[in-house]
Amino acid sequence: MGTMSQRVNGVIARAKGAPVEVATIIVPDPGPGEAVVKIQACGVCHTDLHYREGGINDDFPFLLGHEAAGIVESVGAGVTDVAPGDFVVLNWRAVCGDCRACRKGKPWYCFNTHNAAQKMTLEDGTELSPALGIGAFVEKTLVHAGQCTKVDPRARPAAVGLLGCGVMAGIGAAINTGGVTRGDSVAVIGCGGVGDGAIVGAALAGATTIIAVDTDEQKLEWARKFGATHTVNARDKDVVAAVQELTGGHGADVVVEAVGRPETYKQAFYARDLAGTVVLVGVPTPEMTVELPLLDVFGRGGALKSSWYGDCLPTRDFPMLTELYLQGRIDLDAFVSEEIRLDQVEEAFAKMHKGGVLRSVVLF
């Protein structure tokens, strides 16, 4: 531990399924390649709930929170990309620059991403596992400096912090992985934060038909605000038939599956045009399997792709999307349903289940 560790308040999940609690966190001084960031805003993402439920792994206690923006407070030895005072968005895939993906010039696939080497702890010395290597429901967090991406400080922290996870995953699924371009037809299945991000991305890229699919009318209403030209309620309609009908009988050029279930994946597979692209950005659970006639896989052609974090390169994508936000060309503010305090994270999880919010954002 450095000479000067700091004590701050943060939200932890102590045991599987237990309500989260605010605890005192010890944040060490940054070591080589590390940075301490004063958090200004952090979104409440479904993945945080997943950690609390033991759905990721059993490395309790977890320091939750990972969709965040803040100000660099201090940096360790050898850090040159960011400096104290910089306004940054945190990311959970700091590229190494050295693995086989990075060497091939495809750093968004980096197979050896960095996190901080030191651990944050509870007061009794118990090591914390930070959610997605970040842990940002806390006044200050310790990360690898590569997890900090400088963006324009005029941007609202609550809005651009969401680029740290869900919104970026969605925008990237459409633009980076799906390659959506002008005049395309796009269908998005599942219109939460990630799905709405995909709708924003499709609209930004110039797609002319953007079909939002969900079972919740409220979510479909939100999807329209983000740029959906058509909506399909999967409770009332056959999704594949509805998408085909809205695309001249052909199916969509790109279908983004933002649920991560076998049933919705099959819908995505059959709802696309010949030689179209399916992008899976919804995260399945380990026991799920999908069965498709191999002749259909061959005969329909095109591409079945998975999108890791929207195949984003934070240094390229975060500043660009922040700029588009400041220019009024993408509405990141619309993702922020409510601003809450650190001690309201448990309530935010409950709201997530009921579906009344798109994103609750903790402000510091």
Salt bridges, closest charged atoms under 4 A:
GLU21 OE1 - ARG14 NH2 3.06
ASP48 OD1 - HIS66 ND1 3.09
GLU53 OE2 - ARG52 NH2 2.61
GLU67 OE1 - ARG359 NE 2.85
GLU73 OE2 - LYS140 NZ 2.69
ASP86 OD1 - LYS150 NZ 3.83
ASP98 OD1 - ARG103 NH2 2.92
GLU123 OE2 - ARG7 NH2 2.90
ASP152 OD2 - ARG154 NH2 2.83
GLU221 OE1 - ARG224 NH1 2.83
GLU263 OE2 - ARG261 NH2 3.24
ASP317 OD1 - ARG316 NE 2.67
ASP333 OD1 - ARG156 NH1 2.67
GLU338 OE1 - LYS351 NZ 2.80
GLU339 OE2 - ARG156 NH2 2.53
ASP343 OD1 - ARG341 NE 3.14
GLU346 OE2 - ARG52 NH1 2.61
